[in-house]
Amino acid sequence: MPHGVAYNHTERFFCFSCAAIQLVWDAGGTFPRGGGVARPLTIAIDGPAASGKSTVGGLLAQRMGYLYFDTGAMYRAVTWEALQRGVDIADEEAVSRLARMLRIDIVKPARSDGRQYTVLADGEDVTWEIRRPEVDRYVSPVSAYAEVRRALTEQQRRIGERGQVVMVGRDIGTVVLPDAELKIYLDASTEVRARRRYLELLERGEESDSEKTLDAMKRRDQIDSHREVAPLKVAEDAVRIDTDNLGVDEVLDVLEKLVEEAPVEGGGGNP
């Protein structure tokens, strides 16, 4: 276990600096164990907005030499393009048609400006545009459209099937990659996540209001967890981690340990 982490078999949680890292156990009720140097080829990280999944997912992929793929970027790209092209977000058919037509690529960073990857929509770099507040306001209804999810899930699954990928989103372990060799669910309280998003916006030089950010986070959670298609939920065989009182390095240490201990099939990967 990482330094400072204790595992209690009876109570079934990790204790790290007094913060519980709850495990969602597999059907056998045992913590997954692996051996040797083989690594899981597919790692799925799910969780609500601002739970830290993008930050630690990117760092984990970097350390492992894997592709980092934030699937939320695809939904954001569709939302941004819909706003730019004057497509009514409430028009499900029109937004779905755009999702089927739009070519979205996620590649390694093209600039050294703090980005974790570059997002291209029909060849145009929209990496930072998709993080704007107006996209935050509309991305949840867009991501709830069945045909939008179907169109983008196909692209996401193709990338995942290549292996050596850390894929981050809200339905990766449950829908996109249900057979992922390691599934992780990062969580945090609504207040903590809203504070993180507020500070993120300020750091980028954008105007923000803490109360409005909290309200937006609550609305996002409501939509994500209650949508009819692929709602946000914890996969039965995922490891659930509460990040309220954990720093990035602490969470990353735990994830690396889980990677080492995860069972793999077909030899796994060892880049």
N, C-alpha and C positions, 0 to 999 in steps of 0.2 A: 504493500500500500504506500501511497505517497506520504511524505513526512507529515505528521500531525493527524493522520487519518486512522481511525479505529473502525473495525468491522464487527458488528454485534449480530451474530447469527440468530439469536432468539428474537430480537426486536426488528431485525431486517432493515437496517439502515447504516449508512456511513455517517460518522460524526466528524466534521471538519470545522475546527474553530467554533464549535457549538452550533453549527448550522447543519440541519438534517438534510442528507442527500438520500431521498427515499427511493427504494428500488421497486420497480414493477416487475414481479417475478414471473418466470416462465411457468408453463403448466406443471412442471415437475417440482416447483418450489425451491429450486436451487440456484445459486448464483453461477452464471456461465463461466466456465473455465476453459482455457486453451493452453497450448504448449508450443515450444519451439519458436522459430523466428517468423513463421507465417503470420500475415496480417489479413484482416478482413478486406476484401476487395471493394465492398460497398458499405459505406457508413451513412446512415440516415440520422439527421438531427432535426427534430421538430420542436415547436414551442410557439407561444404567443408573441406578439410584437414587442421588441425591445427586451427580450428575455436574455439576450447575449449570444444567441445562436450564430448570428452572422460573424461576430467578432471572433469567438473561439473556434467556430467552424473553419474560418479562413486561416487562423493560426495553426490549427491541427493539420489542415491540408498542406500547409507550407512545410511543416516539420516532417510530414510523412512523404512529401514529394507527390502528393495526389492532386487531382483537379478539384478546385473549390467551385461549387455550383450552388448559388443562391437562387432557388426557383422563384422566389418572390419577385425577383427582378423582371421575370417574364410578364407577370401580371401587372407590374408597375409600368412596364414598357407599353403594354396594350392600353393601359389607362392614360398614360401621357400622350400617346399617339391619338387616342380618341378625342382628348381635349384639344389637341393641336389641330385636328382635322374637322372640328366642329361636330363630331358624332355625339348624339345625346346619350349620356351614360345610362339613362333610364330605358333606352331602346335596346333590349336584350338581343334582338335579331341583328341589329346593325353592329353592335359591339362584337358579337360572336363572329359575324362575317369578317370584321377587321382582324380578329384573332387568327382566323384561318388563313387570311391573306398575308399577314405581316410576317416577315422573315426576321427572327430574333436570334442573334448570336451572342454568346458569352465567351469571351476569350481572356487571355492573360492581360494584365494591366498594360495599357498603351502609353500611359503617362505616369510620372512620379508625383502625383498630387494627393496621395492618401487613399486612392481607390484600391479595392481588393481585386477587381476585375474590370474589364471594359464591356459595356452593354451596347450592342449595335442593333438599331431598329431600321431595317431596310438599308443597312450600310452606314447609318448616321450614328455618331457617338452620343448616346443619351444617358450616360452613366450617372451624372449628377442631376440632370433634369428629372429623372424618375424618383428622386428623393425630395422633391419640392412639396410644400404643405398641401397644395391643391391635389397632388397625387395621393397623399395620405388620406384626404377626405373621401376620395372616390374609389380607391383600389379595392376595398372590401366588397361592394356590390358587383364590381367587375369580376372579381375572383369567385363570386358565388354563382355566376352564370354557368349552367351545365355545359354548354357547347364551348365556352371559353376554356373551361377546365379540361374538357376532353381534348381539344386541339393542343393545348400546351402540355398536358400530361404525356401525350405521345412523344413530343420532342424531349421531354425530361427523361422519360423511360429509356429512350434510345441512348442518351448520353450515359445514364446509369449503367446500362448493360455493357458498356465498354470496360467497366471496372476501374479500380484505383481512383475512386471519386468520393469526396465528402459532399453529400447533397443536403442542403438546408431548406426547410420550408415549414408547412403546416400539415401536410398530408403525405409526407415522404414514406414514413414507416407503415402507414395504413393503406395507402392507395398507389403511389408512384412506384415504390420499391418495397412491396410487402415481404419479399424474401431477402432483404438486406441482411448482411451477416452481423451487423451491429446497429442497434437502434437506440437513440438517446433522445430524451425529452427534457429540454431546459425550461424551467419555470421561474417566476418571481411574482411578487405581489403587484397589483395594478399601480399602486402609488410609486413603488420603486421603478417600475418600467416607464411610467410617465415622466418621472424625474430624469431618467437616462435620456429619453427622447428630447426633452426640453433642453438639456445641456448640449446634446448633439446638435440641435438646431442653432443654439447660440454660438457654438464653436465654429459653425460654418458661416457665421455672420448674418444669419437670418433672424428676423424678428419673431419672437415667440412669447406666449403667455402660459404660465404654468397651469393655471386653472383650465384654460381651453385645451391644453395638451392632455390633461387628465381626462377631461370629458371626451375628447376624441379617442383616447385609449379605451375607455369604457365602451364606447359605441363600437369600436373595432372588435373588441373581445366578444361583444354580444352577437355581432354579425358572423364572425368567424366560427364561433362555437355552436351556432344554431342554424347555419345554412343547411339546406337539404342535401346538397352534393358535397361529399368529402368534408364534413365539418372537422374543426380542430379538436382532436382528442388524443389521448395517450394510447399508443399501440400496446397490446397485451404483453408483448415480449420486450418492451423498451425499458431502459434504465432512466428513471426520473430524477432530476437534479434540481433542487431549489437553490437559486443563485442569489437570493436576497442579501446574504451576508458574506458572499464569496467574491474575491477579486478575480480578474481574468486569469492570472497565473495559477491560482488555486483550482479553478474549474478546469483549466487546461491540463494540469497535473493529473486530475482524476480521469479525464478523458483518455489521456495517454495510457494510464494504467488499464482502463477498460479495453482499449485496443489490444494491449498485450495479452489480456486474459480472454478475449473473445474467441469462441470456437469458430474455425474456418473450414470450408469445404473445398476440395480440389486443390489444396496446397496454398490457397490464399495468395497474397501479393507481398513482395519484398523488394520495393524499388531501390 
